Amino acid sequence: MNLDFLNELLLTPSVSGHEEAAQQKILAYTKPFSHRQQCDATGNVLSILNPESPCKVLLCGHIDEIGFIVTHVQENGMLRLAAAGGVRPALYIGAPVQIVHEGNSVPGVVAVMPSLLKSEAVKAKDLVVDIGASSREEALQHVAIGDPVCADTTVRKLLGENISARALDDRSGAFVIVEAMRRAAEKKAAAGIYAATTVGEETTGRGAYYAASQVKPSCAIIVDVTWVSDTPETDPADTGDIRLGAGPVLCLSSIVNKPMNRRLQKLAEKYQIPVQWEIAPGGTSSDADTVNKTGIGVPVALVSIPLRYMHSSVEIANLRDLEGAIQLISEFLLSMDESFSYSPISV
């Protein structure tokens, strides 16, 4: 597991709709072990192994993150924002942020205003970002309307192989799929593998639709993050008992393909990879929902990384869970061929 590359991805801003910088790093990293690479009109990157194989497995991990977009620059040089994805604006009051302008990072701080500290419903449009400018004219020399904004944080090692960072949702999933493909390539996998670092999951779901529509895969594994039940004021009765460091999470959902789940479970048992289970009776709120309903329908499985404080400016994940997901998915890829039956019912 290449932790230097994970760190590089996590430090690269990639607010939904502005994913290009992170995608360039994916292209550079996967080039040595890809038989083909391609990009599309919406901004996806597909790293492909064995494109001639009739058995095509699509891997999706979304490369975008939640954040904000600059909507207005006030006369006093301060910035106003709109949400890009499911941000929780109250968590950003007084926090350092960065505005990405023409490839450069402009530092700023979300202003602390007494009215916001008392408000029970802080909205993105209530936030004001101070970049130190004294006027609108000065601010516009460094930022522009439409620039993306995200938390300005670093990657930190915590106890117990835990790490904290911005955008573990879902840069961790994007990392897992390319690492799983790399390992499958090293072990001479025969199946066609299409690792798609998808865009726009936090806002439109467009990337997963483009990827699945182009590839027309035999099946797909989506890698995203999921809520844990080991933090204060959480209830395992909601979706299951899920803990940081206890392994990747498989999903029991009406859209998840049962034979694929059984294959993943058997591989986990064979290679002694601890796994956990979450319950999603309907949709999964991930790219799996989009891919499943593409074309004539795509069998999907969802492998999730347990995550604390999802959709916050700083999240926590465990490196053992990432390693488990990489190993499990790479073994799934090595096991796949045209003979696999996706039907849960025998004729």
N, C-alpha and C positions, 0 to 999 in steps of 0.2 A: 504494500500500500504506500503510494508516494505522497507522504505528508507534506512535502515541500510544494507539490502541485496543489494539494487541497488548500494549503495556506494562501497560495497565490490566487486561487479562485475566490476564496472568501474575502480577500482584500480588494477585489475588483468590483467597483459599483456596477450594478446591472438592473436598474429599476425597470419595471415592466414597460416595454415599448422602447427601451434604450439598452439593448443587450449586446451590441456589437463588440465592445471591448472584451467581454468575457468569451464571446464566441471565437474571436481571433486566438485566444489562448487555448481553447479546445482544439481548434484546427492544428495549431502547432504541436500540441501534445500528442494527438492521435495519429498524426501523419506517419510516423515510423511503423505503426502496426495496422494501418488501414490499407485495404486493397483499392479503395476508392473513397473520395470525400466529395460531398456536394452540399451546396447551400440553396435556399429557395427564396422566393419573393417576400416571404413574411419574416425571414431572419433566422430560420432553423439552421443548424449544422447537423449533417448526417455523416457519421464515420462508419464505413461499411467494410465488412469482412465476408469473403466468399459470395460476391454478388451474383454468381452464376447458379447458386444452389436454389432448387425449387422450394426448399423449406426455409421460410423467411421469418426470423424472429425480430420484432421491433422492440427496442428498449427506449423508454422515454424518461428523462429526468429534466424538469424545467429549470432553465438557467436564469430566469428573471426573479426579481425580489420585489417586495412591497416597498413603497416610498412615496414621494410627492413630486409634483411638477410645479414649477414657478408659473404663476398666472398673472402676476402684477408686480411692478416695482413702484413703491410709493415715492412721493416727493422727497421724503427724508432718507431715501436709499435703502429702506427695509423691504423685504420680499414677502409676498403672499403666496399661498400654496393651494393646490388641490390634491386630493388623495389619488394614488395610483395603487390600487389593490386594497386589501383589508387592513390598513394601518389602524392603530389605536392612538389617536392624536394626543391624548392626555399624557401618554408615556414619553413624549418628546419635549415637554415643557422644560426649559433649562438645559436641554441636551445639546451636545455638539453635533452638527450635521455638516455634510459636504454637498456643494452644488457642482455638478459635472458640466463644464462649459468647454466645448471644442477640445475634448480630451484631457483637460486640466481640471484638477480638484480645487474648488474655492471653499475655504473653511468658513463656517458660520455657527451661530448659536441661536436656538429658538428662544425668543425673549420670554422672560418670566414676568407675567402680568397678574396682579392680584385677582383680577376678575376671572382669569382662567383657573387659578388655584381654587377658587370657590365654586366653579361651575361643575355641575354633575354630568354635563354632556358636551365635552369639548369636541369641536369639529375641525377638520383640516383647514377650513377657511378662516378659523379663529387664530391660527398660528401666525406669528410674525418672525421672520428670520433676520437676524442682525449680522451682516458681514463686515461691519465697521465702516461702511460708506457714509459720507456726510450728505449725499444728495443722490437724486435719481440718476443724474448724468454720470456721476462717478460709479455708481453701482453697475450701470449698463456698459461700462468699459470692461467689466469682468464677468457678468452673467447676462443671460437673455431670457425673455419669455419662452417657456417651453423646456427649459433646462430641467433635467431630473435632479432630485434631492434625496439623499438617504442619510442614515445615521453614520457618524464618523467614529467608528470603533476599530479595535484591533482584535486579533485572535489571541486568546489566552489559554494556557494550560491550567486546568483545575485539578483537584485531587481525583484519584480513581479513574484515570484515563478519560476524564471529561474535558471538553473544551467549550469555551464560550466565544461567540462571534455573532456578527450581523449576518443575515442571509443564509444561515444553515438551511432554512426553507427557501429554495430547495437546491442550493449549490451542493449540499451533501449528496442529494440524489443524482445530480448530474455527474458528480465525481464517481459515485458508485457504478454507474452504467459504463463509463469509459474504462474504469479499472477492471470491471468484470469482462468487458470485451478484450482488453489487453491480455488478461490471464487465459481466456479462451483461445486467443490467437497463439499464445505461447505453447498451449497444449494441442495445437493443430485441430481445432474445432472444424467440423465439416458443414455445419448449418450456416445459412446466410444470416449474418448478424448486422443489424442496422441500429447503431447507437445514436439516437436523436436527442440532442440537447435542445429542448423546445422552448419557444418564447411565449410570452403573453399568458401564461397559466393563471397568474394572479388577477388578470383583468378581463380577458376575452376568451381564453382557451383556444386561440387561433392556431398556435403552433402545433399542437397535437393533431388538430384536424388536417392541417397541411401535410404533416409527416405521414400519418396513416393513409391519407388519400393517395399520396405518391407511391409509397412502398407497397401497399396492398398486402400486408403481412399475413402469414399463416396464423400468427398469434402475437401477443404483445405483453411485455412485463413493464409496468409503470413503477418507478421508484420515487416516492415522495416521503414526507415526514408525517408523523401522527402524534396526537396528544398522549401524554403520559398520565398515569393516575397516582404517581408518587410525589406530588407536590401538594402544598397546603390547599385545602378547600376543593379538592377533586374527589370524584366518586367513581370507583371501578365499575359500578353498576351501569354507568353511562354507556361505555363502549368496550369495557374489558379491563382486566388488571394488567397494565402495561408499565414497565419500569425501565429506567435508564440503565444500560449495561447488561440487560437480560436477553439481548438478541434482537435481530430484525423481526418485524411484525408482518404476519400474513393476515389477509382480510377475508372474513366470511361475509359476503355480500351477494345480493341477488344478481349482480352483473359480473361477478368473478366466476371464471370457468372452473368447475369442480375438478375435472381431470388434471388441469394445470396445478391447482392447489394440492391435489394428492401427490403429484410428481414432486413438487417442492417439499412437501412434508416428508416423503420417503427419502429424498436426497439429504434433508437436514438430519434425519435419523442415521442414515448411512455414514455421513461424514461428521457426526456428532456436533452439529451446529445448533446451538440453542435458538429456538424461535418462540415468538409470542403470537397471540391471536387477538384481533380486534373485530368488533361486530359493526357492520354497516348495513342494516336491513334494506336500505334503498341505494341512493348514489353514494359515491365516496368523496365527493368534492375534490377530485384530482383529475389529471389527464386521462385516467382510466375511463371516466364517464364519457369523454369525447371520443376516444379511440374505439370504444366498444360499439358505438353507433355509427361508425364510418363505413361507407360502401355497403356491402351485403352483410356487414356485421363482423366484428373481430373478437375472437376469444381473448380475454384479458385476465391477468393476475396482477395484484397490487402487493408490492413489497415496500414496507414503510420503515423509516428510521425513527425511533422514539425521540421526542423532542420536548424539552421544557421551555415554557414561555414563548410558544409559537406566536408569530406576528407581533413580536416586541422588537425594540431596538437592539436587544442582545438576547440570544437564545443559547441553550446548552444541549449538546449531544455527547455521545460516548463513542470513542474510537473503536471499541470492541463491537458495537452494533454495526458500524460501517464495514468493518472487516468481515463480520458474519454475512452481511448482505452481499458483499463482493464475492465471497466464496460460494454462497448458495446459488447466486445467479450464474456464475461462471460454470458451475457443475450442471445446472439446468441447460445451459447452452451446449455443453459438450454432450448431453444426453439426447438432444433433439434430432429427429429426422422425419421424413415424410410419413412414416408408419404411425405416428402418434395420433390417437383418436381423441378429438375434443368433445365428442358427444357424451353427456352424462347418462344417456339412455341407450341400452343395447337393443338392436333390432332383432 
